[in-house]
Amino acid sequence: MTLFLLLVTLMLYLKMIKILCLHNATDRASYRYRVAHFLPYWNSYHIDLQASCISGKQYINILRFLFKFQDYDYILLQKKILPQLLIKIIARKSMLVYDFDDAIYTRESWLLKKNKPQAKATVNNLNFIIKKAAIVFAGSNDLVNYAKKFNNNIYLIPTALDKQIPDTIITPKSGNVMIGWIGNDVNLFYLAIIDEATFYLQQKYPDIRFALMCGNPPKGLKTQWEFMPWSSATEKTWLQSIDIGIMPLTDDPWTRGKCAFKLLQYMAFAKPVIASDVGANRTTVLDSINGYLVSTPAGWASALEALILDQNKRIAMGRESLRIFNEHFERSHIQQKIADILHEYKHPVVSGNNIKKA
């Protein structure tokens, strides 16, 4: 590239890109970590992003922008499924970016067990949005592969977190080993998958502790879990307090689309992790390096026991967890990738299409 083109590229990159983000309710995790999480920093990436909720009664907010879509370089639709007519209007007036981090083309695991498929209208509208999008951001490889059936311009954008602890501060915690699970109430049933294994270990090693942070305590499990209600004020302290983070899952279309966010929360605090050998867990956990991938109750018992009995292994795997998190999932790394894609797509002739697609 000539010096002139380099200068033009720099000038265009420094030009502020205007984005309108239409998103679901602000209490959703997808909003917190794929929209709100980035908001304080966009100006430093020469992006002016305005976020507007279009969920429930706030759906009328979209009417405020109906004749203003052309004022934005991009309309970023975060996970929301809109009617096809509205998608056509958006795609004509601006460049549509679609971002999704769940397998919304299928049902959640507990509904799949009841043989309740996703509504055809939802799937059809999702597919139409992906087809019409200029760019699609998908949170996991399974979501990438699904989106590729309808669009070629797909990018893998994992969910991100800010750096939580310095690389040098990884010390063993005094006290009994604590095994932790954090998540949404609707996902508590996944703990039943490992209940026999955790109950066995709780009987064998009475000093170990099983802790969970959630909206409500679990029911119908043999294992005794120490329950702490979730709150944003106590989440980090709780994550720091555990020794091992776990993510059991069934193997179904819903879980294969998950983004392994639970694992990232543990890894950001330098915790070794144990997870079901499903979906994005397979690319987040390096087996026997920062934790273990398991697929049977016996595998869960064996992996948990190995870490319970070996503090040095917990520390070493925790260090690897932190390294992997910082290199691949830390907020500034992911946000830079998003910014580069948006700037490059806006000026493809000058910037040269150097961003690798998924």
VOPAGU-2260 file (C-alpha; in pm, 1 decimal, decimal comma):
REM VOPAGU-2260
SITE   aa  ch    i         X         Y         Z
SITE  MET   A    0       0,0       0,0       0,0
SITE  THR   A    1     133,6     341,8     -93,4
SITE  LEU   A    2     190,6     617,2     158,9
SITE  PHE   A    3    -105,5     804,9      13,4
SITE  LEU   A    4    -338,0     509,2      67,9
SITE  LEU   A    5    -202,6     458,5     417,3
SITE  LEU   A    6    -280,1     820,9     499,6
SITE  VAL   A    7    -628,1     795,3     349,9
SITE  THR   A    8    -689,2     474,3     542,7
SITE  LEU   A    9    -586,9     642,9     866,4
SITE  MET   A   10    -806,6     943,8     797,2
SITE  LEU   A   11   -1108,5     726,3     723,6
SITE  TYR   A   12   -1048,1     512,8    1029,6
SITE  LEU   A   13   -1030,5     822,4    1244,7
SITE  LYS   A   14   -1360,0     942,8    1101,3
SITE  MET   A   15   -1637,4     874,6    1351,7
SITE  ILE   A   16   -1876,8     596,7    1251,4
SITE  LYS   A   17   -2236,1     644,6    1366,9
SITE  ILE   A   18   -2423,6     337,0    1487,1
SITE  LEU   A   19   -2772,7     290,7    1622,1
SITE  CYS   A   20   -2801,6     -23,1    1835,4
SITE  LEU   A   21   -3151,8    -165,3    1881,9
SITE  HIS   A   22   -3155,8    -417,7    2164,5
SITE  ASN   A   23   -3364,8    -621,5    2405,1
SITE  ALA   A   24   -3437,6    -535,7    2768,9
SITE  THR   A   25   -3147,9    -393,0    2968,6
SITE  ASP   A   26   -3171,1    -666,0    3233,5
SITE  ARG   A   27   -3072,0    -935,6    2981,3
SITE  ALA   A   28   -2721,5   -1077,1    2999,9
SITE  SER   A   29   -2680,5   -1040,9    2621,8
SITE  TYR   A   30   -2739,3    -666,4    2655,8
SITE  ARG   A   31   -2509,4    -628,6    2955,9
SITE  TYR   A   32   -2213,1    -805,9    2798,9
SITE  ARG   A   33   -2255,1    -746,8    2424,6
SITE  VAL   A   34   -2385,2    -387,8    2431,3
SITE  ALA   A   35   -2360,6    -203,3    2764,8
SITE  HIS   A   36   -2018,7    -350,7    2839,6
SITE  PHE   A   37   -1868,7    -167,2    2540,0
SITE  LEU   A   38   -2057,3     163,4    2565,4
SITE  PRO   A   39   -1804,9     364,8    2773,7
SITE  TYR   A   40   -1522,3     293,9    2526,7
SITE  TRP   A   41   -1660,5     330,8    2174,4
SITE  ASN   A   42   -1543,6     689,4    2124,8
SITE  SER   A   43   -1181,0     580,0    2158,4
SITE  TYR   A   44   -1241,7     347,8    1860,7
SITE  HIS   A   45   -1387,7     639,7    1659,9
SITE  ILE   A   46   -1736,3     498,2    1686,6
SITE  ASP   A   47   -2041,5     686,7    1809,4
SITE  LEU   A   48   -2289,8     423,1    1923,9
SITE  GLN   A   49   -2638,0     509,3    2044,7
SITE  ALA   A   50   -2831,1     229,5    2215,8
SITE  SER   A   51   -3210,1     211,6    2228,1
SITE  CYS   A   52   -3425,4     -55,8    2392,3
SITE  ILE   A   53   -3710,7    -190,4    2179,0
SITE  SER   A   54   -3845,2    -450,7    2417,6
SITE  GLY   A   55   -4198,1    -461,8    2557,5
SITE  LYS   A   56   -4359,0    -120,8    2598,4
SITE  GLN   A   57   -4037,3      38,1    2476,8
SITE  TYR   A   58   -4090,1    -122,5    2135,3
SITE  ILE   A   59   -4244,4     207,4    2027,4
SITE  ASN   A   60   -3893,6     358,2    2051,8
SITE  ILE   A   61   -3816,7     220,0    1708,6
SITE  LEU   A   62   -4074,9     457,0    1556,0
SITE  ARG   A   63   -3855,4     749,1    1663,3
SITE  PHE   A   64   -3588,5     624,3    1425,7
SITE  LEU   A   65   -3807,9     514,2    1136,9
SITE  PHE   A   66   -3713,9     815,3     923,8
SITE  LYS   A   67   -3363,8     851,9    1067,4
SITE  PHE   A   68   -3206,2     517,3     982,4
SITE  GLN   A   69   -3020,4     678,2     691,4
SITE  ASP   A   70   -2845,6     910,4     938,6
SITE  TYR   A   71   -2647,6     614,4    1072,2
SITE  ASP   A   72   -2366,2     420,1     907,3
SITE  TYR   A   73   -2490,5      99,6    1068,8
SITE  ILE   A   74   -2801,7     -25,2    1243,8
SITE  LEU   A   75   -2684,8    -288,2    1492,9
SITE  LEU   A   76   -2964,9    -524,8    1586,9
SITE  GLN   A   77   -2865,8    -713,5    1898,7
SITE  LYS   A   78   -3044,2   -1050,0    1910,6
SITE  LYS   A   79   -3385,6    -890,5    1857,1
SITE  ILE   A   80   -3618,2   -1049,3    1600,7
SITE  LEU   A   81   -3804,9    -779,6    1406,2
SITE  PRO   A   82   -4076,8    -814,4    1139,8
SITE  GLN   A   83   -3947,4    -866,8     787,5
SITE  LEU   A   84   -4101,7    -542,4     658,1
SITE  LEU   A   85   -3906,7    -342,7     914,5
SITE  ILE   A   86   -3587,3    -530,2     831,4
SITE  LYS   A   87   -3635,6    -441,7     462,8
SITE  ILE   A   88   -3671,3     -73,2     555,1
SITE  ILE   A   89   -3357,7     -79,4     772,5
SITE  ALA   A   90   -3151,3    -263,4     509,3
SITE  ARG   A   91   -3252,2     -11,3     241,3
SITE  LYS   A   92   -3168,3     294,4     448,3
SITE  SER   A   93   -2850,8     179,3     628,0
SITE  MET   A   94   -2616,9    -117,1     669,2
SITE  LEU   A   95   -2766,7    -378,2     898,0
SITE  VAL   A   96   -2545,1    -561,0    1146,7
SITE  TYR   A   97   -2698,7    -854,7    1330,0
SITE  ASP   A   98   -2548,2    -984,3    1655,3
SITE  PHE   A   99   -2663,9   -1299,1    1832,4
SITE  ASP   A  100   -2521,8   -1515,8    2108,3
SITE  ASP   A  101   -2782,7   -1789,7    2152,1
SITE  ALA   A  102   -2926,7   -2060,8    1928,8
SITE  ILE   A  103   -3257,0   -1878,2    1889,9
SITE  TYR   A  104   -3338,1   -2098,9    1591,2
SITE  THR   A  105   -3413,4   -2373,5    1845,6
SITE  ARG   A  106   -3560,5   -2401,6    2194,8
SITE  GLU   A  107   -3382,1   -2396,1    2528,4
SITE  SER   A  108   -3277,5   -2737,6    2658,3
SITE  TRP   A  109   -3561,6   -2781,6    2906,9
SITE  LEU   A  110   -3817,7   -2709,3    2633,7
SITE  LEU   A  111   -3644,6   -2943,3    2390,7
SITE  LYS   A  112   -3689,6   -3218,5    2649,8
SITE  LYS   A  113   -4062,8   -3152,8    2631,0
SITE  ASN   A  114   -4045,5   -3174,2    2250,6
SITE  LYS   A  115   -4145,1   -2811,6    2200,0
SITE  PRO   A  116   -3973,5   -2679,6    1884,2
SITE  GLN   A  117   -3905,3   -2313,2    1816,3
SITE  ALA   A  118   -4192,0   -2131,4    1644,2
SITE  LYS   A  119   -4157,0   -2140,6    1264,3
SITE  ALA   A  120   -4229,3   -1767,1    1238,6
SITE  THR   A  121   -3936,7   -1688,4    1470,9
SITE  VAL   A  122   -3699,3   -1909,0    1272,0
SITE  ASN   A  123   -3815,5   -1764,9     939,3
SITE  ASN   A  124   -3771,5   -1408,0    1061,9
SITE  LEU   A  125   -3427,5   -1487,4    1204,4
SITE  ASN   A  126   -3316,2   -1639,3     873,8
SITE  PHE   A  127   -3449,1   -1336,7     684,8
SITE  ILE   A  128   -3256,2   -1098,8     913,0
SITE  ILE   A  129   -2933,4   -1292,2     861,6
SITE  LYS   A  130   -2985,4   -1288,2     482,3
SITE  LYS   A  131   -3043,6    -911,6     479,4
SITE  ALA   A  132   -2757,4    -822,4     713,5
SITE  ALA   A  133   -2442,5    -664,7     574,4
SITE  ILE   A  134   -2248,7    -818,8     864,0
SITE  VAL   A  135   -2336,1   -1090,1    1114,8
SITE  PHE   A  136   -2163,9   -1124,9    1451,9
SITE  ALA   A  137   -2209,0   -1472,3    1602,3
SITE  GLY   A  138   -2102,2   -1563,9    1954,3
SITE  SER   A  139   -1996,3   -1924,9    1896,6
SITE  ASN   A  140   -1882,2   -2156,2    1618,0
SITE  ASP   A  141   -2217,8   -2332,7    1603,1
SITE  LEU   A  142   -2393,4   -1998,9    1555,3
SITE  VAL   A  143   -2138,1   -1906,8    1287,5
SITE  ASN   A  144   -2208,1   -2230,3    1101,5
SITE  TYR   A  145   -2582,3   -2172,2    1120,9
SITE  ALA   A  146   -2554,1   -1814,0     991,9
SITE  LYS   A  147   -2330,6   -1923,1     703,3
SITE  LYS   A  148   -2627,6   -2102,9     550,7
SITE  PHE   A  149   -2777,0   -1760,7     472,7
SITE  ASN   A  150   -2487,3   -1513,0     455,5
SITE  ASN   A  151   -2114,9   -1523,0     377,4
SITE  ASN   A  152   -2011,1   -1220,2     582,2
SITE  ILE   A  153   -2001,2   -1385,6     924,7
SITE  TYR   A  154   -1758,8   -1310,5    1207,1
SITE  LEU   A  155   -1702,7   -1500,8    1529,8
SITE  ILE   A  156   -1735,7   -1247,8    1814,3
SITE  PRO   A  157   -1713,9   -1417,8    2154,9
SITE  THR   A  158   -1879,2   -1254,7    2452,0
SITE  ALA   A  159   -1619,6   -1048,1    2636,7
SITE  LEU   A  160   -1530,4    -933,8    2987,3
SITE  ASP   A  161   -1300,0    -667,2    3121,6
SITE  LYS   A  162    -975,3    -778,0    3276,5
SITE  GLN   A  163   -1047,1    -857,4    3640,3
SITE  ILE   A  164    -715,0    -927,1    3812,4
SITE  PRO   A  165    -343,9    -857,8    3747,0
SITE  ASP   A  166    -148,2   -1142,9    3591,4
SITE  THR   A  167      89,8   -1155,0    3887,3
SITE  ILE   A  168    -169,8   -1192,1    4164,5
SITE  ILE   A  169    -258,9   -1559,2    4157,3
SITE  THR   A  170    -214,6   -1704,8    4503,2
SITE  PRO   A  171    -368,1   -2010,5    4671,0
SITE  LYS   A  172    -675,7   -1935,7    4878,9
SITE  SER   A  173    -675,2   -2047,3    5240,1
SITE  GLY   A  174    -959,7   -2261,8    5368,3
SITE  ASN   A  175   -1155,3   -2550,9    5220,8
SITE  VAL   A  176   -1179,3   -2607,3    4848,0
SITE  MET   A  177   -1489,9   -2440,2    4702,3
SITE  ILE   A  178   -1648,5   -2559,2    4377,7
SITE  GLY   A  179   -1869,0   -2293,0    4221,9
SITE  TRP   A  180   -2148,9   -2256,1    3966,1
SITE  ILE   A  181   -2299,2   -1923,3    3857,7
SITE  GLY   A  182   -2595,5   -1878,1    3628,4
SITE  ASN   A  183   -2958,8   -1810,7    3554,6
SITE  ASP   A  184   -3241,6   -1987,4    3739,4
SITE  VAL   A  185   -3362,4   -2155,2    3421,5
SITE  ASN   A  186   -3026,3   -2334,0    3391,7
SITE  LEU   A  187   -3023,6   -2485,9    3741,1
SITE  PHE   A  188   -3149,7   -2816,6    3600,6
SITE  TYR   A  189   -2807,2   -2873,5    3440,4
SITE  LEU   A  190   -2673,0   -2940,5    3791,7
SITE  ALA   A  191   -2878,3   -3261,5    3800,0
SITE  ILE   A  192   -2640,1   -3401,6    3536,7
SITE  ILE   A  193   -2356,3   -3406,9    3789,0
SITE  ASP   A  194   -2555,4   -3456,2    4108,8
SITE  GLU   A  195   -2444,6   -3816,2    4161,9
SITE  ALA   A  196   -2079,6   -3717,9    4116,5
SITE  THR   A  197   -2093,3   -3410,1    4339,0
SITE  PHE   A  198   -2292,5   -3591,8    4609,3
SITE  TYR   A  199   -2037,0   -3874,6    4607,4
SITE  LEU   A  200   -1751,1   -3628,2    4651,9
SITE  GLN   A  201   -1937,5   -3435,7    4921,2
SITE  GLN   A  202   -1970,6   -3758,4    5119,9
SITE  LYS   A  203   -1609,1   -3860,8    5057,9
SITE  TYR   A  204   -1461,9   -3517,4    5136,8
SITE  PRO   A  205   -1689,9   -3347,4    5392,4
SITE  ASP   A  206   -1467,2   -3037,5    5405,5
SITE  ILE   A  207   -1515,1   -2935,1    5043,9
SITE  ARG   A  208   -1787,5   -2683,5    4966,9
SITE  PHE   A  209   -2026,7   -2654,1    4675,0
SITE  ALA   A  210   -2145,6   -2298,3    4615,9
SITE  LEU   A  211   -2374,9   -2136,9    4363,6
SITE  MET   A  212   -2477,6   -1783,1    4279,9
SITE  CYS   A  213   -2818,6   -1757,1    4124,1
SITE  GLY   A  214   -3162,1   -1600,5    4156,6
SITE  ASN   A  215   -3300,8   -1896,1    4353,0
SITE  PRO   A  216   -3158,3   -2206,9    4521,3
SITE  PRO   A  217   -3180,1   -2542,2    4341,5
SITE  LYS   A  218   -3441,7   -2802,7    4430,5
SITE  GLY   A  219   -3443,7   -3180,8    4425,2
SITE  LEU   A  220   -3065,7   -3234,3    4440,4
SITE  LYS   A  221   -2880,5   -3465,6    4678,6
SITE  THR   A  222   -2579,1   -3234,5    4688,7
SITE  GLN   A  223   -2598,7   -2954,6    4943,7
SITE  TRP   A  224   -2521,3   -2625,4    4770,3
SITE  GLU   A  225   -2436,9   -2303,8    4953,9
SITE  PHE   A  226   -2668,0   -2051,6    4792,8
SITE  MET   A  227   -2592,3   -1682,1    4741,6
SITE  PRO   A  228   -2845,0   -1461,7    4558,3
SITE  TRP   A  229   -2697,2   -1303,7    4247,7
SITE  SER   A  230   -2622,9    -932,1    4252,0
SITE  SER   A  231   -2389,7    -719,3    4047,1
SITE  ALA   A  232   -2241,3    -584,5    4371,3
SITE  THR   A  233   -2132,3    -926,7    4501,7
SITE  GLU   A  234   -2066,0   -1120,3    4180,4
SITE  LYS   A  235   -1694,2   -1040,9    4158,6
SITE  THR   A  236   -1629,0   -1117,6    4525,0
SITE  TRP   A  237   -1804,8   -1450,8    4487,9
SITE  LEU   A  238   -1610,5   -1541,8    4173,3
SITE  GLN   A  239   -1286,8   -1455,9    4350,9
SITE  SER   A  240   -1380,6   -1679,8    4644,6
SITE  ILE   A  241   -1424,2   -2007,9    4456,0
SITE  ASP   A  242   -1141,8   -2248,3    4369,8
SITE  ILE   A  243   -1292,8   -2437,4    4075,6
SITE  GLY   A  244   -1558,2   -2323,7    3826,6
SITE  ILE   A  245   -1792,5   -2570,9    3660,8
SITE  MET   A  246   -2027,6   -2571,5    3359,2
SITE  PRO   A  247   -2229,2   -2892,7    3315,1
SITE  LEU   A  248   -2451,9   -2907,1    3006,3
SITE  THR   A  249   -2668,3   -3148,9    2815,4
SITE  ASP   A  250   -2572,8   -3205,2    2451,1
SITE  ASP   A  251   -2844,3   -3058,3    2230,5
SITE  PRO   A  252   -2888,3   -2786,5    1963,6
SITE  TRP   A  253   -2938,6   -2516,8    2228,0
SITE  THR   A  254   -2625,0   -2592,6    2431,2
SITE  ARG   A  255   -2410,5   -2633,6    2119,0
SITE  GLY   A  256   -2486,5   -2269,6    2037,8
SITE  LYS   A  257   -2393,3   -2140,6    2383,1
SITE  CYS   A  258   -2096,8   -1904,7    2415,7
SITE  ALA   A  259   -1933,6   -2058,0    2727,9
SITE  PHE   A  260   -1974,0   -1726,4    2909,8
SITE  LYS   A  261   -1985,0   -1897,0    3248,6
SITE  LEU   A  262   -1638,3   -2035,9    3183,3
SITE  LEU   A  263   -1507,2   -1692,3    3088,7
SITE  GLN   A  264   -1627,8   -1553,9    3419,7
SITE  TYR   A  265   -1427,6   -1817,7    3606,0
SITE  MET   A  266   -1124,1   -1783,5    3382,0
SITE  ALA   A  267   -1112,6   -1405,7    3421,5
SITE  PHE   A  268   -1045,2   -1471,5    3791,4
SITE  ALA   A  269    -778,2   -1735,2    3720,0
SITE  LYS   A  270    -986,5   -2036,7    3813,2
SITE  PRO   A  271    -941,7   -2386,6    3670,4
SITE  VAL   A  272   -1257,8   -2502,4    3495,9
SITE  ILE   A  273   -1443,5   -2825,3    3436,7
SITE  ALA   A  274   -1707,6   -2833,6    3165,6
SITE  SER   A  275   -1920,2   -3070,0    2962,0
SITE  ASP   A  276   -1760,8   -3158,4    2628,7
SITE  VAL   A  277   -2017,0   -2959,4    2428,5
SITE  GLY   A  278   -2017,5   -2666,7    2184,8
SITE  ALA   A  279   -1805,2   -2363,0    2264,7
SITE  ASN   A  280   -1674,4   -2532,8    2579,9
SITE  ARG   A  281   -1448,2   -2730,8    2347,2
SITE  THR   A  282   -1266,5   -2421,1    2224,3
SITE  THR   A  283   -1261,4   -2244,7    2561,8
SITE  VAL   A  284   -1125,5   -2529,1    2773,9
SITE  LEU   A  285    -791,0   -2675,6    2670,0
SITE  ASP   A  286    -824,0   -3020,4    2821,0
SITE  SER   A  287    -566,7   -3085,5    3096,2
SITE  ILE   A  288    -423,1   -2734,5    3041,5
SITE  ASN   A  289    -667,0   -2491,3    3205,4
SITE  GLY   A  290    -918,9   -2752,2    3311,3
SITE  TYR   A  291   -1102,6   -3061,1    3194,5
SITE  LEU   A  292   -1366,4   -3147,1    2936,5
SITE  VAL   A  293   -1587,7   -3433,2    3053,1
SITE  SER   A  294   -1886,8   -3622,6    2917,7
SITE  THR   A  295   -1985,7   -3878,7    3183,2
SITE  PRO   A  296   -2071,1   -3871,5    3556,4
SITE  ALA   A  297   -1756,2   -4073,8    3622,0
SITE  GLY   A  298   -1558,4   -3816,6    3425,4
SITE  TRP   A  299   -1700,1   -3537,2    3640,2
SITE  ALA   A  300   -1608,9   -3719,5    3960,0
SITE  SER   A  301   -1256,6   -3791,9    3838,3
SITE  ALA   A  302   -1188,8   -3436,2    3716,4
SITE  LEU   A  303   -1326,0   -3274,2    4031,6
SITE  GLU   A  304   -1131,2   -3509,1    4257,1
SITE  ALA   A  305    -806,2   -3442,6    4069,2
SITE  LEU   A  306    -838,8   -3068,7    4135,7
SITE  ILE   A  307    -969,8   -3106,8    4490,0
SITE  LEU   A  308    -659,5   -3305,6    4588,8
SITE  ASP   A  309    -392,9   -3101,0    4408,5
SITE  GLN   A  310    -356,6   -2733,3    4498,1
SITE  ASN   A  311     -57,2   -2687,0    4266,6
SITE  LYS   A  312    -261,0   -2817,9    3974,7
SITE  ARG   A  313    -541,0   -2575,7    4058,8
SITE  ILE   A  314    -299,0   -2284,0    4060,0
SITE  ALA   A  315    -123,9   -2389,8    3737,1
SITE  MET   A  316    -449,5   -2444,6    3551,1
SITE  GLY   A  317    -583,4   -2118,7    3691,0
SITE  ARG   A  318    -286,1   -1934,0    3544,3
SITE  GLU   A  319    -355,8   -2090,8    3205,8
SITE  SER   A  320    -721,2   -1991,7    3234,4
SITE  LEU   A  321    -620,8   -1630,3    3290,8
SITE  ARG   A  322    -373,6   -1637,3    3002,9
SITE  ILE   A  323    -632,9   -1776,8    2760,9
SITE  PHE   A  324    -890,9   -1523,8    2879,0
SITE  ASN   A  325    -656,0   -1227,4    2839,5
SITE  GLU   A  326    -543,6   -1335,5    2492,7
SITE  HIS   A  327    -881,2   -1422,8    2344,4
SITE  PHE   A  328   -1175,7   -1292,4    2547,6
SITE  GLU   A  329   -1072,6    -972,6    2724,8
SITE  ARG   A  330   -1300,0    -677,4    2643,3
SITE  SER   A  331   -1052,4    -446,6    2468,9
SITE  HIS   A  332    -932,6    -730,2    2242,0
SITE  ILE   A  333   -1286,5    -814,3    2130,1
SITE  GLN   A  334   -1390,0    -450,0    2096,6
SITE  GLN   A  335   -1088,8    -375,5    1876,9
SITE  LYS   A  336   -1184,7    -665,5    1651,2
SITE  ILE   A  337   -1540,8    -533,4    1617,9
SITE  ALA   A  338   -1416,1    -179,8    1546,0
SITE  ASP   A  339   -1174,0    -303,0    1279,2
SITE  ILE   A  340   -1449,7    -499,0    1104,5
SITE  LEU   A  341   -1687,8    -201,1    1104,0
SITE  HIS   A  342   -1427,3      47,7     980,6
SITE  GLU   A  343   -1301,1    -191,8     714,5
SITE  TYR   A  344   -1646,7    -276,5     584,0
SITE  LYS   A  345   -1729,2      93,7     565,7
SITE  HIS   A  346   -1420,3     159,3     348,0
SITE  PRO   A  347   -1332,2    -175,9     183,7
SITE  VAL   A  348   -1139,1     -36,0    -114,9
SITE  VAL   A  349    -898,6     157,9     102,0
SITE  SER   A  350    -863,0     -73,6     399,6
SITE  GLY   A  351    -808,4    -388,4     198,4
SITE  ASN   A  352   -1031,4    -651,3     361,9
SITE  ASN   A  353    -772,4    -780,6     606,9
SITE  ILE   A  354   -1008,8    -897,2     877,9
SITE  LYS   A  355   -1041,2   -1274,6     888,9
SITE  LYS   A  356   -1397,7   -1402,0     868,8
SITE  ALA   A  357   -1514,2   -1692,9    1076,3
